[in-house]
């Protein structure tokens, strides 16, 4: 499958070339390059190695590649170099050309090109996230229906029993649509759930700078540049706080839960969710982030990210901590935010049962 090397004789890489190497490796995974160059990859990320006579898939491709047969190993530039017979510099320029990695000539600076997530992929992420959320809620409703069922015909309905009776049919219908419905129906369910989430009263936090969601151009036109800049700087401060907290609370094996509590108390759930989701969105190629966290990230509302002067503002507040540790931080943060959002079950149970069949739902975001 390899091709003869062209007559290219490059000198040693300059600083600009090294910036190009870094930009290519941060923008393109080996899997993306392999698929682009016609190599079939299965769902486990395995393919037949193009560097030896491989009868069964023996090469693992993700951000890097490794063949368990011939022991070929390296990054995306090494892969492309071996595949086409190029040296590393020529391979880097080929990848830059094929994947649209541009150079800002005025600043002589390489700018990574990030391919937008397709609408189909976005729906797939969101449907998977809400399917898991609704599965958990359905299981809870089923449990409530059993645990709080009236013991006699004269007994009043417990609010949780009534909630289960009212919401189970709608929840199960939404689950069916998210699992096997057509795209239009999935979009309607997703839009409904996202709207209900917005209507849930947010947690209070000691934050003084609101999250600004509009673009810089909008801010200029509406004389809100100060809000725009303050929010952007607070996003960067939140990113730095996450990195510092992980560094302080990770002992090499475990991440202390205080790492999340400190940042969440300081910046609040809305901004922390924004920063963590932006990080996963800009690094969605990285297999070290779990599918659950990737799906969640694409449900989080983002500020208008239309790039100004070829610059994606999410890059400024994307957390740079090790992805494997950061993935754990994100999972813990999501659980902590959910726990804070929920009412205490114990407190609810201490209240006397309502003399009404109408439930007082703790899951307003999933009611239809």
C-alpha positions as CSV (number, residue, x, y, z in Angstrom):
1,X,0.0,0.0,0.0
2,X,3.0,2.3,0.4
3,X,4.0,4.6,-2.4
4,X,7.5,5.6,-3.6
5,X,9.0,8.6,-1.9
6,X,8.9,11.7,-4.0
7,X,12.1,13.6,-4.8
8,X,11.8,16.0,-1.8
9,X,14.9,17.1,0.1
10,X,14.0,19.2,3.1
11,X,16.5,20.7,5.5
12,X,16.3,20.3,9.2
13,X,12.9,21.5,10.6
14,X,12.8,25.2,11.5
15,X,10.8,26.6,14.4
16,X,7.9,27.2,12.1
17,X,8.1,23.5,11.0
18,X,8.0,22.4,14.6
19,X,4.9,24.5,15.2
20,X,3.4,22.8,12.1
21,X,4.2,19.4,13.6
22,X,2.6,20.3,16.9
23,X,-0.5,21.7,15.1
24,X,-0.9,18.6,13.0
25,X,-0.6,16.3,15.9
26,X,-3.1,18.3,18.0
27,X,-5.6,18.6,15.1
28,X,-5.5,15.1,13.5
29,X,-5.6,11.7,15.1
30,X,-4.0,8.7,13.5
31,X,-7.5,7.1,13.2
32,X,-8.7,10.1,11.2
33,X,-5.8,10.0,8.9
34,X,-6.1,6.2,8.4
35,X,-9.7,6.5,7.5
36,X,-9.1,9.4,5.2
37,X,-6.4,7.3,3.4
38,X,-8.7,4.4,2.8
39,X,-8.0,2.0,5.7
40,X,-11.0,0.2,7.2
41,X,-11.2,0.4,11.0
42,X,-13.6,-1.6,13.1
43,X,-15.5,-0.4,16.1
44,X,-12.7,-1.5,18.5
45,X,-10.3,0.8,16.7
46,X,-8.4,-2.1,15.0
47,X,-7.3,-2.5,11.4
48,X,-5.1,-4.6,9.2
49,X,-1.6,-3.2,9.4
50,X,-0.5,-1.6,6.1
51,X,3.2,-2.1,7.0
52,X,3.2,-5.9,6.8
53,X,1.2,-8.8,5.4
54,X,-1.6,-8.7,7.9
55,X,-4.4,-11.3,7.6
56,X,-6.3,-10.2,10.7
57,X,-6.5,-6.7,12.3
58,X,-3.5,-6.3,14.5
59,X,-3.0,-2.6,14.5
60,X,-4.7,-0.3,17.1
61,X,-5.3,3.2,15.9
62,X,-6.5,6.2,18.0
63,X,-4.5,9.3,18.7
64,X,-1.4,7.2,17.9
65,X,-1.0,3.8,16.4
66,X,0.6,0.5,17.4
67,X,0.8,-2.8,15.6
68,X,0.9,-5.9,17.8
69,X,2.3,-7.9,14.9
70,X,5.2,-6.0,13.4
71,X,5.5,-3.6,16.4
72,X,5.2,-0.5,14.2
73,X,4.4,2.5,16.5
74,X,4.2,6.2,16.4
75,X,2.1,9.3,16.0
76,X,0.0,10.5,13.0
77,X,3.0,12.0,11.2
78,X,5.0,8.8,11.6
79,X,2.0,6.8,10.3
80,X,1.6,9.0,7.2
81,X,5.4,9.0,6.6
82,X,5.5,5.2,6.5
83,X,2.3,4.9,4.5
84,X,3.5,7.1,1.7
85,X,7.2,6.8,1.9
86,X,7.7,10.5,2.9
87,X,10.1,11.9,5.5
88,X,8.4,13.5,8.6
89,X,8.4,17.0,7.2
90,X,6.8,16.0,3.9
91,X,4.2,13.9,5.8
92,X,3.3,16.8,8.1
93,X,2.8,19.1,5.1
94,X,0.6,16.5,3.4
95,X,-1.5,16.2,6.5
96,X,-1.7,19.9,6.8
97,X,-2.9,20.1,3.2
98,X,-5.4,17.2,3.4
99,X,-6.9,18.4,6.7
100,X,-7.0,22.1,6.0
101,X,-4.5,23.2,8.7
102,X,-3.9,26.8,7.9
103,X,-1.1,29.3,8.6
104,X,-1.7,32.9,9.6
105,X,0.9,34.6,7.4
106,X,0.7,37.9,9.2
107,X,1.9,36.2,12.4
108,X,3.7,33.3,10.9
109,X,1.8,31.1,13.2
110,X,0.1,27.8,12.6
111,X,-3.5,27.6,13.4
112,X,-5.0,24.2,13.9
113,X,-8.1,23.6,11.8
114,X,-11.0,21.9,13.7
115,X,-13.6,20.2,11.5
116,X,-17.1,21.1,12.8
117,X,-19.1,18.3,14.3
118,X,-21.8,17.2,11.8
119,X,-25.4,17.6,12.7
120,X,-25.9,13.9,12.5
121,X,-23.0,13.3,15.0
122,X,-24.4,16.0,17.3
123,X,-27.8,14.3,17.4
124,X,-26.1,11.0,18.0
125,X,-24.2,12.4,21.0
126,X,-27.2,14.1,22.5
127,X,-29.5,11.1,21.9
128,X,-27.1,8.9,23.7
129,X,-26.8,11.3,26.6
130,X,-30.5,11.7,27.2
131,X,-31.1,8.0,26.7
132,X,-28.9,7.2,29.6
133,X,-30.5,10.0,31.7
134,X,-34.0,8.8,31.0
135,X,-33.0,5.1,31.7
136,X,-31.9,6.2,35.1
137,X,-35.1,8.2,35.7
138,X,-37.3,5.3,34.4
139,X,-35.6,2.9,36.8
140,X,-36.2,5.3,39.7
141,X,-39.9,5.7,38.7
142,X,-40.3,1.9,38.6
143,X,-38.8,1.6,42.0
144,X,-41.1,4.3,43.4
145,X,-44.1,2.6,41.9
146,X,-43.3,-0.5,43.9
147,X,-42.1,1.1,47.1
148,X,-44.8,3.7,47.5
149,X,-47.8,1.8,46.2
150,X,-50.9,2.2,48.5
151,X,-51.4,-0.6,50.9
152,X,-55.2,-0.2,50.9
153,X,-57.8,1.3,48.6
154,X,-58.4,4.0,51.3
155,X,-54.8,5.1,51.5
156,X,-53.9,8.4,49.6
157,X,-51.4,8.2,46.8
158,X,-47.8,9.1,47.9
159,X,-46.4,11.9,45.7
160,X,-43.7,9.6,44.4
161,X,-46.2,6.9,43.5
162,X,-48.3,9.4,41.7
163,X,-45.3,10.8,39.8
164,X,-44.4,7.3,38.7
165,X,-47.9,6.7,37.3
166,X,-48.0,10.0,35.5
167,X,-44.5,10.1,34.0
168,X,-43.6,6.5,33.2
169,X,-45.6,6.3,29.9
170,X,-44.0,9.5,28.5
171,X,-40.5,8.5,29.6
172,X,-40.8,5.1,28.0
173,X,-42.1,6.6,24.9
174,X,-39.1,9.0,24.7
175,X,-36.8,6.1,25.3
176,X,-38.2,4.2,22.4
177,X,-37.8,7.2,20.1
178,X,-34.2,7.9,21.2
179,X,-33.4,4.2,20.7
180,X,-35.0,3.5,17.4
181,X,-37.0,6.6,16.2
182,X,-36.2,8.6,13.0
183,X,-34.0,11.6,13.1
184,X,-36.9,14.1,13.1
185,X,-38.6,12.5,16.1
186,X,-35.2,12.3,18.0
187,X,-34.6,16.0,17.4
188,X,-38.1,16.8,18.8
189,X,-37.5,14.8,22.0
190,X,-34.0,16.2,22.4
191,X,-35.2,19.8,21.9
192,X,-38.0,19.2,24.5
193,X,-35.6,17.8,27.1
194,X,-33.0,20.5,26.5
195,X,-35.8,23.2,27.0
196,X,-37.0,21.5,30.2
197,X,-33.4,21.6,31.5
198,X,-33.2,25.3,30.9
199,X,-36.4,25.8,32.9
200,X,-34.9,24.0,36.0
201,X,-33.9,26.6,38.6
202,X,-30.1,26.8,38.5
203,X,-28.0,26.2,41.6
204,X,-27.0,29.3,43.5
205,X,-23.2,30.0,43.4
206,X,-21.0,32.8,44.7
207,X,-20.3,34.1,41.2
208,X,-20.3,37.7,40.2
209,X,-19.6,37.5,36.4
210,X,-22.4,36.0,34.4
211,X,-21.7,33.7,31.5
212,X,-21.9,35.6,28.2
213,X,-23.2,33.6,25.3
214,X,-23.2,36.0,22.4
215,X,-20.4,36.6,19.9
216,X,-17.8,39.4,20.0
217,X,-19.5,41.1,17.0
218,X,-22.9,41.0,18.8
219,X,-21.2,42.5,22.0
220,X,-19.7,45.3,20.0
221,X,-23.0,46.2,18.3
222,X,-24.9,46.1,21.6
223,X,-22.2,47.9,23.6
224,X,-21.7,44.8,25.8
225,X,-18.0,44.3,25.1
226,X,-17.1,44.6,28.8
227,X,-19.5,41.7,29.6
228,X,-18.1,39.7,26.7
229,X,-14.5,40.2,27.8
230,X,-15.2,39.7,31.5
231,X,-17.0,36.4,30.8
232,X,-14.2,35.2,28.5
233,X,-11.5,36.0,31.1
234,X,-13.6,34.2,33.8
235,X,-13.7,31.1,31.6
236,X,-9.9,31.2,31.4
237,X,-9.7,31.7,35.2
238,X,-12.0,28.7,35.7
239,X,-9.8,26.6,33.4
240,X,-6.7,27.6,35.4
241,X,-8.5,26.7,38.6
242,X,-9.4,23.3,37.3
243,X,-5.8,22.6,36.3
244,X,-4.4,23.9,39.6
245,X,-7.0,21.8,41.6
246,X,-6.2,18.6,39.7
247,X,-2.5,19.2,40.2
248,X,-3.0,19.7,43.9
249,X,-5.5,16.9,44.6
250,X,-4.2,14.1,42.3
251,X,-1.7,11.9,44.1
252,X,-0.8,9.9,41.1
253,X,-3.4,7.3,41.8
254,X,-6.6,9.0,43.0
255,X,-8.3,12.3,42.6
256,X,-9.6,13.8,45.8
257,X,-13.2,14.9,45.6
258,X,-12.3,18.3,47.1
259,X,-10.8,19.0,43.6
260,X,-14.3,19.4,42.3
261,X,-15.9,21.1,45.3
262,X,-13.4,24.0,45.4
263,X,-13.8,24.9,41.7
264,X,-17.6,24.4,41.8
265,X,-18.0,26.6,44.8
266,X,-15.8,29.3,43.2
267,X,-17.2,29.4,39.7
268,X,-20.6,27.7,39.9
269,X,-22.0,24.9,37.8
270,X,-22.9,26.9,34.7
271,X,-19.3,28.1,34.0
272,X,-17.6,24.9,35.1
273,X,-19.9,22.9,32.8
274,X,-19.1,25.3,30.0
275,X,-15.3,25.0,30.5
276,X,-15.3,21.2,30.8
277,X,-17.7,20.7,27.9
278,X,-15.6,23.0,25.7
279,X,-12.5,21.0,26.5
280,X,-14.1,17.7,25.5
281,X,-15.6,19.3,22.3
282,X,-12.3,20.6,21.1
283,X,-10.6,17.2,21.9
284,X,-13.5,14.9,20.9
285,X,-11.0,12.7,18.9
286,X,-9.2,11.7,22.1
287,X,-10.2,8.2,23.2
288,X,-9.2,8.9,26.8
289,X,-12.5,10.8,27.3
290,X,-15.4,8.4,28.0
291,X,-18.3,8.2,25.5
292,X,-20.6,9.3,28.3
293,X,-18.7,12.5,28.9
294,X,-18.4,13.2,25.1
295,X,-22.2,12.7,24.7
296,X,-22.8,15.1,27.7
297,X,-20.4,17.7,26.4
298,X,-22.4,18.2,23.2
299,X,-25.6,18.9,25.2
300,X,-24.0,21.9,27.1
301,X,-24.8,25.3,25.7
302,X,-21.8,27.1,24.3
303,X,-21.1,30.8,23.7
304,X,-21.3,31.8,20.1
305,X,-18.1,30.1,18.8
306,X,-18.0,31.6,15.3
307,X,-14.2,32.2,15.0
308,X,-13.0,35.8,15.0
309,X,-9.9,36.1,12.8
310,X,-9.5,32.3,12.5
311,X,-9.4,31.9,16.3
312,X,-11.7,29.5,18.2
313,X,-12.2,31.1,21.7
314,X,-12.8,27.7,23.2
315,X,-9.1,26.9,22.8
316,X,-8.3,29.7,25.4
317,X,-10.2,27.9,28.1
318,X,-9.8,24.3,27.1
319,X,-8.2,22.5,30.1
320,X,-4.8,21.1,29.4
321,X,-4.6,18.5,32.3
322,X,-3.9,14.9,31.4
323,X,-7.0,13.7,29.6
324,X,-7.3,10.4,31.6
325,X,-7.3,12.3,34.9
326,X,-9.5,15.1,33.5
327,X,-12.1,12.6,32.4
328,X,-12.4,11.4,36.0
329,X,-12.7,15.0,37.1
330,X,-15.5,15.6,34.6
331,X,-17.4,12.5,35.8
332,X,-17.1,13.5,39.4
333,X,-18.1,17.0,38.6
334,X,-21.2,15.9,36.8
335,X,-22.2,13.7,39.7
336,X,-21.6,16.6,42.2
337,X,-23.6,19.0,40.1
338,X,-26.5,16.5,39.8
339,X,-26.4,15.8,43.6
340,X,-26.5,19.5,44.4
341,X,-29.4,20.0,42.0
342,X,-31.6,17.3,43.5
343,X,-33.7,17.8,46.5
344,X,-32.9,15.6,49.4
345,X,-34.9,12.4,49.3
346,X,-34.8,12.3,53.1
347,X,-36.3,15.7,53.4
348,X,-39.1,14.9,51.0
349,X,-40.0,11.8,52.9
350,X,-40.2,13.8,56.2
351,X,-43.0,15.8,54.6
352,X,-46.6,14.5,55.2
353,X,-48.1,12.9,52.1
354,X,-50.1,15.2,49.9
355,X,-53.9,14.6,49.6
356,X,-53.7,14.9,45.9
357,X,-53.0,12.6,43.0
358,X,-50.8,15.3,41.4
359,X,-47.1,14.6,41.9
360,X,-44.5,17.1,43.1
361,X,-41.8,16.0,40.7
362,X,-38.1,16.3,41.5
363,X,-37.4,15.7,37.9
364,X,-39.2,18.6,36.3
365,X,-36.7,18.5,33.4
366,X,-38.1,15.2,32.2
367,X,-41.8,15.9,32.5
368,X,-43.7,16.2,29.3
